[in-house]
């Protein structure tokens, strides 16, 4: 179980970061390919959920690195 959790949380963080990057680049991609909507539209609530998850995930990792834990 511990091994599965240690693999799933970074994978979810990677997917969330991909959503954010695609949303930020959506305007440029839409301009280049003449489309009107971003690839994956993220509303405010979804954005807040992603930010809380990523802050908790990377905050936990940085605290462990400061303590010297692996």
C-alpha positions as CSV (number, residue, x, y, z in Angstrom):
1,X,0.0,0.0,0.0
2,X,2.8,2.4,0.9
3,X,4.5,1.8,-2.5
4,X,1.2,2.4,-4.4
5,X,0.6,5.7,-2.5
6,X,4.1,6.9,-3.2
7,X,3.6,6.3,-6.9
8,X,0.0,7.6,-7.2
9,X,0.5,11.0,-5.5
10,X,3.3,12.2,-7.8
11,X,1.4,10.9,-10.8
12,X,-1.7,12.9,-9.9
13,X,0.6,16.0,-9.3
14,X,2.1,15.5,-12.8
15,X,-1.4,15.3,-14.3
16,X,-2.6,18.4,-12.5
17,X,0.5,20.3,-13.6
18,X,-0.2,19.2,-17.2
19,X,-3.8,20.5,-16.9
20,X,-2.5,23.9,-15.7
21,X,0.2,24.1,-18.4
22,X,-2.3,23.2,-21.1
23,X,-4.8,25.8,-19.8
24,X,-2.1,28.5,-19.7
25,X,-0.9,27.6,-23.2
26,X,-4.5,27.2,-24.5
27,X,-4.7,30.8,-25.6
28,X,-1.6,30.5,-27.7
29,X,-2.6,27.1,-29.1
30,X,-6.0,28.5,-29.9
31,X,-4.4,31.5,-31.7
32,X,-2.2,29.2,-33.7
33,X,-4.8,26.7,-34.7
34,X,-7.7,29.2,-34.9
35,X,-9.8,27.6,-32.1
36,X,-11.9,29.4,-29.5
37,X,-11.6,27.3,-26.4
38,X,-8.7,26.0,-24.4
39,X,-7.7,22.4,-24.5
40,X,-8.9,21.6,-21.0
41,X,-11.0,24.4,-19.5
42,X,-10.4,24.8,-15.7
43,X,-12.9,26.8,-13.7
44,X,-12.0,28.6,-10.5
45,X,-13.1,25.8,-8.1
46,X,-11.0,23.2,-10.0
47,X,-8.0,25.6,-10.1
48,X,-8.3,26.0,-6.3
49,X,-8.5,22.3,-5.7
50,X,-5.4,21.7,-7.9
51,X,-3.5,24.4,-6.1
52,X,-4.3,23.0,-2.6
53,X,-3.3,19.5,-3.7
54,X,0.0,20.7,-5.3
55,X,0.8,23.0,-2.4
56,X,0.3,20.1,0.1
57,X,2.2,17.6,-2.0
58,X,5.2,19.7,-2.7
59,X,5.1,21.4,0.7
60,X,5.3,18.0,2.3
61,X,8.3,17.0,0.2
62,X,10.1,20.2,0.9
63,X,9.6,19.9,4.7
64,X,10.9,16.3,4.5
65,X,14.0,17.5,2.6
66,X,14.7,20.3,5.1
67,X,14.5,17.7,7.9
68,X,16.9,15.4,6.1
69,X,14.3,12.6,5.7
70,X,14.1,10.6,2.6
